[in-house]
Amino acid sequence: MMMAPALAGLMWRLLVHPDFGLFNYFLTVVGLPKLLWTASPTLAIPTIILVEVWQNTPFVILMLLAGLQAIPLEQYEAAKVDGATPWQAFLHITIPWLKPIIVIALLFRTIFIIRTFDTIMLLFSSIGGVGNSALVFGNYLYYQTYKIWDLGFSSAISYVILFVTGILTITYTVYLYRELKL
């Protein structure tokens, strides 16, 4: 989590390199063929997902751990006295207490995913990967602004990014407020 996205992109670029990458080495040791992780349009998005999950899972885990530590132990003790199974305690105590934390983690992850730029740029050494198969809002905005110099269209893209982020934030916040109010 503390690693800069640019450093993570460069590190993963070396790990998935088609010729001397560590992943392809392990695939050949097992007897499987080498994969073109960053040179195949079908593997572009799964490679980005792998890097994003690897880099940002600790953030979500830390949030859930903080939520788990905030649950009063008396509720579990009362559930045990009432004869609840561990599964029932999980469904009726843990999940309701963690619901607001899960929504906030989803909000943060959604915003982080929308603003993904540097990992893709460094992983593929191009704007949108092979044949633009990994083109996302941030990379398209960069392309329109700094490669084509279409500043009007790029400002429209920025407003679309802002609008999408705002709508998702409002949706998550309304859901969270409704859950906490009940």
ZAMARGU-4260 file (C-alpha; in steps of 0.2 Angstrom, whole numbers, plus 5000, padded with zeros to 4 digits):
<rodrens>
0) 5000/5000/5000 | 5014/5012/5004 | 5023/5009/4987 | 5021/5022/4974 | 5010/5017/4960
5) 5024/5022/4948 | 5036/5010/4957 | 5023/4996/4957 | 5020/4998/4938 | 5038/4997/4935
10) 5041/4982/4946 | 5026/4973/4939 | 5032/4977/4921 | 5048/4967/4925 | 5038/4953/4934
15) 5027/4950/4918 | 5040/4954/4905 | 5038/4941/4891 | 5056/4936/4890 | 5064/4937/4907
20) 5049/4940/4919 | 5047/4930/4935 | 5030/4925/4931 | 5034/4917/4914 | 5049/4909/4922
25) 5038/4900/4934 | 5026/4895/4920 | 5040/4887/4910 | 5046/4878/4926 | 5028/4870/4928
30) 5028/4866/4909 | 5016/4879/4903 | 5019/4891/4889 | 5025/4909/4892 | 5011/4922/4892
35) 5012/4939/4884 | 5005/4948/4899 | 5007/4966/4892 | 5008/4962/4874 | 4991/4953/4872
40) 4974/4963/4871 | 4965/4949/4880 | 4978/4949/4895 | 4979/4968/4897 | 4964/4970/4909
45) 4968/4955/4919 | 4986/4960/4921 | 4980/4978/4927 | 4967/4970/4939 | 4981/4959/4946
50) 4992/4974/4949 | 4978/4984/4957 | 4972/4970/4968 | 4990/4967/4974 | 4993/4985/4977
55) 4977/4990/4986 | 4971/4975/4995 | 4981/4980/5011 | 4971/4996/5012 | 4954/4987/5012
60) 4961/4974/5024 | 4967/4988/5036 | 4949/4996/5035 | 4941/4980/5039 | 4952/4976/5053
65) 4949/4992/5061 | 4930/4989/5059 | 4932/4971/5067 | 4941/4979/5082 | 4927/4991/5084
70) 4914/4978/5087 | 4909/4976/5105 | 4914/4959/5112 | 4898/4959/5123 | 4887/4956/5107
75) 4897/4940/5103 | 4895/4935/5121 | 4877/4938/5122 | 4874/4929/5105 | 4884/4914/5113
80) 4873/4914/5128 | 4858/4914/5117 | 4864/4899/5108 | 4869/4907/5092 | 4881/4897/5081
85) 4897/4906/5075 | 4889/4907/5057 | 4874/4916/5065 | 4885/4928/5075 | 4894/4932/5059
90) 4879/4935/5049 | 4869/4945/5062 | 4883/4954/5071 | 4899/4955/5061 | 4891/4959/5044
95) 4880/4973/5050 | 4894/4981/5060 | 4905/4980/5045 | 4893/4986/5032 | 4897/5005/5034
100) 4916/5001/5033 | 4913/4990/5017 | 4904/5004/5009 | 4917/5017/5013 | 4931/5005/5007
105) 4921/5002/4991 | 4919/5021/4989 | 4938/5023/4991 | 4942/5009/4979 | 4930/5016/4966
110) 4938/5033/4967 | 4956/5025/4966 | 4951/5014/4951 | 4943/5029/4941 | 4959/5039/4943
115) 4971/5025/4938 | 4984/5031/4926 | 5002/5029/4931 | 5001/5010/4933 | 4994/5007/4916
120) 5006/5020/4908 | 5021/5012/4916 | 5015/4994/4914 | 5012/4995/4895 | 5023/5010/4890
125) 5009/5017/4880 | 4993/5026/4883 | 4980/5012/4882 | 4990/4996/4881 | 4990/4985/4865
130) 4977/4991/4853 | 4970/5002/4867 | 4963/4987/4876 | 4968/4995/4893 | 4962/5012/4889
135) 4954/5020/4904 | 4948/5038/4908 | 4964/5045/4915 | 4975/5038/4900 | 4962/5044/4887
140) 4962/5061/4896 | 4981/5062/4895 | 4981/5056/4877 | 4969/5070/4872 | 4978/5083/4882
145) 4996/5080/4879 | 4997/5070/4862 | 4983/5078/4852 | 4982/5095/4861 | 4963/5095/4860
150) 4960/5105/4876 | 4942/5107/4874 | 4938/5089/4872 | 4950/5085/4886 | 4941/5097/4898
155) 4925/5088/4893 | 4933/5072/4898 | 4938/5079/4915 | 4920/5084/4918 | 4914/5067/4914
160) 4927/5060/4926 | 4921/5072/4939 | 4903/5068/4936 | 4905/5049/4936 | 4915/5051/4953
165) 4902/5063/4960 | 4887/5051/4955 | 4896/5036/4963 | 4901/5046/4979 | 4883/5052/4981
170) 4876/5034/4978 | 4888/5027/4991 | 4884/5041/5003 | 4865/5039/5002 | 4866/5020/5004
175) 4878/5022/5019 | 4867/5036/5027 | 4851/5025/5024 | 4860/5010/5032 | 4866/5020/5047
180) 4849/5028/5050 | 4840/5011/5052
</rodrens>
